[in-house]
Amino acid sequence: MKFHIVYDRPGRLRVRCGPGAFTQEQGYGIAALLLARPGVTEVTTCPVNGSVLVLYTGAGRAAAVEVLRGLDRRALPVGEARDGDSLRQVDDLFFHETAKLAARYLLRKLLPWPVRWLLTLRQAAGYWKEGASSLAAGRLDVAVLDASSIAAALLQGSWRTAGSIMFLLNFSGLLEDHTRRRTQTALTQSLAIHVDTVWLVGEDGGERPLPMSRLAAGDVIRVRSGSMIPVDGTVTGGDAMVNEASMTGESLPVHKREGSVVYAGTALEEGSLTVRVTALAGESRIQQIVHLIESSEGLKAGAQSRAEHLADAIVPFSFLGAVAVGLATRSLTKALSVLMVDYSCAIKLSTPIAVISAMREAAAHRVMVKGGKFLEAFAEADTVVFDKTGTLTAACPTVEQVLDLSGRGEDELLRLAACIEEHFPHSMARAVTRAAQARGLRHEEEHAEVEYVVAHGVATTVHGQRALIGSHHFIFEDEGTTCSPEQAAAIEAAAQGRSVLYLAIGGSLAGALLVSDPPRPEAARALAGLRRLGIRRLVMLTGDQEAAARAVCRSLGLDAYRAQVLPADKAAVVEDLRAGGRKVIMVGDGINDSPALAAADVSVAMKDASDLAREVADITLLSSDLEELCVLRRLSRGMLDRIGRNYRFILAFNSALLALGVAGILPPATTALLHNASTMAISAGSMRPYLPALGRGGTGDRKEDLS
């Protein structure tokens, strides 16, 4: 395919192939080919002029040019839209529709007067029909007010005023539609299934990992405790409790057994299932997500819902005001000046735009928010509760030492631990499997079904003996494993503040894995930033040992911590804080954090969180940087501040217009023009970026008791 380079600077290359060189879908395919090459970091294609923009590092330019030169225009690849492509399509549609609206408005001025007159009446009929429908349903809402304003302008003979009103109302409608589409797209992406690999069950009962992209209808997969079910299917074996809240809204888990139907996007809380695939994720889940978003009022911010109710509640007062002014002044002109100005349009439109702008900016910072109400709760919170492992500590803990306490050998113990842990998506489990890979240890499936035990541990059976791996509480208190004084002393001497995973076989302690899990490099900065942004209390909860928890708490300057905490106890701590009047943010990543995430006012899951944690959480970080919490705090507070400023401006400006209209200083046409222009201006202003204009405030550091 022929192309020419139109821009070429280090890190950025733009080529143009000409209009019609490829379709939208082929553009996605070209982008996918380019992104698969080393050094290419981002690709944007535009089928209108055949433009391809490539951002790259290192040798990415040469790789990109090689791909482009190798394309055959007669057999271009076809691809699917990525998240950024979907959002860009929404924006492109908005700008295209806006340009068409402006062109129609300007061209109409060139038409003969009788034609303009007929077109204005035809357009006005649509507003009158909508207003009549509201009246027939017993509603006196914004639609009735709009229809009345247009009719009043035409009765006065002010055709230009009526046309301007309808143009501004059309543009406001485009803004509202754009906001709704943006909301649906952003939320669909945040709720979409992100499963890369599934465990395929063979005819012999063995399991092997399989990329999600290669899964087909009729395949049988294994889904274990704490994982998201990635497809629609029928249970062929096993017994489990499945959380279907994402599909049905029912918070209580549902019992699933052989013959039961399970749905993509639901989370398996306890047990294990084998599932025969009946519909893949792209064929089932996405449509239900869209329906959920469109029908759910619960995702709106409280400020947005209040704005919508207030807007409709103000309309009767606008009519009463117009009638009162008309009777008092005997002037139809002054009465129309009141009717032409209302508070409701700007209030109803600017608030959701402010909310979606904040959500869009959060997405640009790789933070996905499931609804406006969660941003509002994040802004109002005064306490943050953190999980330790994988949240405050490094996302990549490492096994530094294996203690052999049974004579089996370090490699054998690590091999067995990796065999058990590889089924679970938690940072500590990944640390164990990485350590085994680093030593070149391979394992066969020698164990029975692996069971995640909610009390912070994993259990299975190996050669007829019960094998356990987990925390001190799980191994010794819950399972009653024996540990000699010599073994305890050896572990204590070796630990030195490191986290310990205990491995028990046949009721006796077999060994311990010492895991180095230092705080994330940015953790201290993130916590200090949250304090400056009004968070008064920082708490850490962990199932880890006291020594490791205390070391992290001291290094980060937390207000309080709890060590060796069970999942139910984490939720109880969060509920106690809320009962004490605090508004709580819970940040976690593991299966065991899910009860606490659900109990908080607003919950945040880390990038590498388990499927269950991401399903329960209201907000998901798509990067591993804790400082994104500060970004989100600034965004959410900025959103509420902007909504408040909008309210004050709308009240002051429209009150001034009403006063000038009643005084006869401004005619109805001018008040209508200024009112609608201000609505557009404040709506456009609500779309401005938040972060550049925000300062940073704080409350001082305060130490308080956990209670």
C-alpha positions, 0 to 999 in steps of 0.5 A: 500500500502506497503512503507518504510521510507527513510528520516525522519526529523522534517518537512520533510518525504520521503517514497518509495513504489517501481518502478511502485507502482503508475502512474503519475496521481495516484501520483497527486491523492495521493498528493491531499489526503495528502494536504487535511490533516491538517499540510501537506504543500507540496507533491511531488510524483515520479512514477519512483521509487514510492517516496513520499516527504511530507513537514509538520508542527505540526501533519502533519507527523502523518496525512500523515502516516495515509493516506499512510497506508490507500491507496489500491494499487488496487484502488489508487486515480487519480488526476490532475497536479498542477501548480508546477507539470506541471513545474516539468514535463517540467524540467523532460522532458528536463533532460530526453532528454538531457541524451538520447542525451548524451548517443547516442553521447557517444555510437556512439564512440563505433561503427565501423567507417563505421557505424559512418560515415553513422550516421553522414551523416544521421544526417547532412542531416537534417540540410542541408534540413533545410538550403535548405528550408531557401534558397528556401524561400529567407532567409540567416539565422542561419539554412543556417549557421549551414548547411554550417558549417557542410558541410565545416567540412565534406569536410575537412574530419573532421568527428569528428568536424562535429559530435561535431557541431551537438551534440552541436546544438542538445543540443542548440535546447533542451535548446530552446525547454525547454525555449519555454515549460517553457514560455508556462507553466508559462504564461498559469498558470498566465492567467488561471481562478481562480474562486472558487465560482459562483452564481447559478440561480435557477428555482425560480430566486433566487441565491445561491453560488456554488463551481466552481468544482460542476458547470455542463453544462446546469446550469445558473449562474449570472455574475456581473459587475467587475467579470470574466466570468468563462465558455463558455456559452449563455446569457439567460438574462441581458445586459452588456459590456464585455471586450474580449481582452484576447480572441480577442485582441480587447480593446473595450468592446462588448455589450452582451444581450440575445442570445449572446455567452460569453467566459471563461476568458473575463471580464464583465465591466458593467451590469449583465448577466445570462449565461447558461453554454455550456463548462466548463473552463477546456474544453475551455479556456486553449486551447485558452490561449495556442494558444494565448501564442504561436502566440503572439509576443507581449509578448516577451521582447524587448531585446529578439525580438532585439536579434532574429532579430540581430542574423539573420541579422549577418549571411550574414556578417559571409559568407562575412567574410569567403569569404573575408578571403579565397580570402585574404589568399588563405587558405580554412582552415582560411576561414572555421575558420571564418565560424565555428564561428558566433555571432548569435547562442549565442545571439539568444539562451541566451537572451530568456533563460535569460528572462524565467529564470527571469520569472521562478524565479519570479513564485518561489516567487509567482509573475506571469508575463504574458510576458518578455516585462513586466519584461523589463518595470518593470526594466526601470520604475522610478515611482510607483502609488499605490491604497490605499485600499487593496494595501498599506493598510491592506488586511483585513480592519475591520468595527470598528463602525456603525453609525446609522443616521436614527433610523433603528438600527446598526444591520439593517444597517450592515445587509443591507450593507452586503447584497449589498456588498457580491456580489463584490470581494473587500477588503472593501466589504469583511470587511462589510460581515465579520462584519455582520457574526461576529454579527451573522446577516443573510439576505434574498435577499430582494433587486433587482438587484445589480449594480456596479456603475463605479464611486466608489459605489454600488446601488440597490433597497430595498422595492421600495427605492433606496439603495446606499453604497459607497464613499463620492463623490459617495453618495453626489456628484454623487447621490445628497444624502442629509446630515444634518449638524448634521449628517456631524458633527457626522461622522467627530467626529467619523471618526478620520482618519478612512475610511468611507463607506456611506449608503443611502436609499431613497435619505437620509443618513441612516448611515456610516460604519467606517473602520479601514484600516491601512497600511500593516506591510511591506508597509514602508519597501517595499517603502523604498526598491523600492527607493533604487532600483531606483524608484524616485517617489511614488504616492498614488491614492484613492477614500477615504476621504482626512483625511484618505489618508493624514494619510497613505501618512504621515506614509509611506513617499509617495511623493504625493497622491490624495484623492477622485479620480474617476476611470477615474481620476486615469487613467488620473493621470497615463497618465499625468505622462507618458506624462511628460516622466515618466515610470509608474508602477500601483499597484492596486486591485479593479474594479475601478483601472482597467482603471489606470492599463490599462493606465500604462507602466506596471501594477501589481494586488494584490493577492486578486484583482478583476477578472477585475483587474487581467485580465487587469494587466500584473503582478499578486502577488500571495502573499499579501506581497508588498516586492515582488515588490522589488524582482521583481524589482531586478529580472527584473534589473538583467535580463537586466544586464545579457543580457547586460553582455552576449552581451559583452562576446559573442562579445569579445569571438567570436571576439577573436576566429575569430582573432585566426582562421584567424591568423592560431593559431586555426584550424577550428575544435577547433574554432567550438568546442570553439564557440559551447561550449561557446554558451552552457556555456553562455546559461547555465549561463543564467539559474542561479538564479538572486537574490543571485548575486544581490546587491541593488542600489538606488538613494536618496529619492526625493520629487517632485510635482505630476505634 
